[in-house]
Amino acid sequence: MTGSAAKLFHLPSSHGLLVETVQPGSAAAKAGLRAGKQKATVAGVTYPLGGDLIDSAAGAQLYSIDQLRDAIAGKKPGDKVDLGVFRDDQHLTITVKLGRQPSTPRS
């Protein structure tokens, strides 16, 4: 998410990741992360709104999905990661217990 998108949508942080989907049974679902249920498209980019905004992982601010991946890359299933999350106007710390990455379906 960009700072201009945050300003446009009146989000509580100028950086972070908007949660678009949460797979049932995933570590994110078990931790209680919430996906946006509304969609807004601006200049050809669609944003999921109304869900959680993750602004940090393991104490480091997030500006891209790659940074989130890096924060968990050195971890193994069963390890925990604290996420800083804006939900509505509240800032929460949500602890996610990592599970196994689902296998990619073969074509």
N, C-alpha and C positions, 0 to 999 in steps of 0.2 A: 504494500500500500504506500502511496506517496503522500507527502505532506499536503499537497493540494487536494487530494481525495479526502483526506482526514478533515480538512477545513470545510470542503463542500458538503460532507455528510455529517458535520458537527460531531466528529468522533472525539473521545477523551484523550487520545494520544496521536502524535504526528508520525509515529512509526509502529510497525508491528504487522501481524498477519491476521487477516479476517478468516475465521473458520467457515469454510464452504460446505464441507460434508464431514460427518462422523459416522464411520462404519459400525453397524451393530456388532457388539461383542469385542470391539477393538479396545486397546489400552485407553484411547481417548474417550470412548464411550463409558468405560468402567470408571474413569476419573471424573466423568460428568461434564465434559466439554460440550458446548452447544453450538450447533451450526446455524448460520443465518437462514432465515426462511423467506426473505424478500430479496429480490434482485434489482439492481439499478445499473443501467448501462450509460456510460459517459464516454464520448469519443471512441466508441467501439470496444471499450473495456467494460466487462461486467463485474460488479462487486456484490458479494453476498452480504446483506445487511441484516441486523437484528440478532446476530449470534455473538459469540465471544470474539474478542480481539486479543490475541496473544502478543504481548509486548516484550517479554523476556523469557529466556530459558537458562536455567542454572546460573542465574544472576547476570547474564549478559543480554544487553538490549538486542532485539531482533529487527532487522530491516529487510530480510529476505528469507525465503524458504530454505535456501542453501545454508544459512546460518543456523536454522533449527536442525537441519540434518547433521551439520557439524557438531552441534551440541550433544547429539545422541549417538553419533557414529562410534565413539569409543566405549559405549556402554553395551551391556549384554542383557538378554531377557532376565527379568526379575529386578534389575536396577531401577532406581527411582530418579525422576527429574522433576524439579520444581519449575512450574510455569507461572509467570506473572500474567494475569488475565484481567481485562476490563470486561465486566458484564453489567450492562446498563451503565450506571454512574458509579459503580463500586469497583475497586481494584482488589482482586483476590489472588491468593497463591494456591494453585492447584497442583497437587503432587500426582504425577503419572507414573504408575508402575509399568515399565516397558514389557511388552510381550514379544513374541516372534513376528517378524515381518511376514505378511501373507505371501504365498508363492504367486508368481505372475502366471496367469493362464497362458497356455501355449496356443498358438494359432494353428 
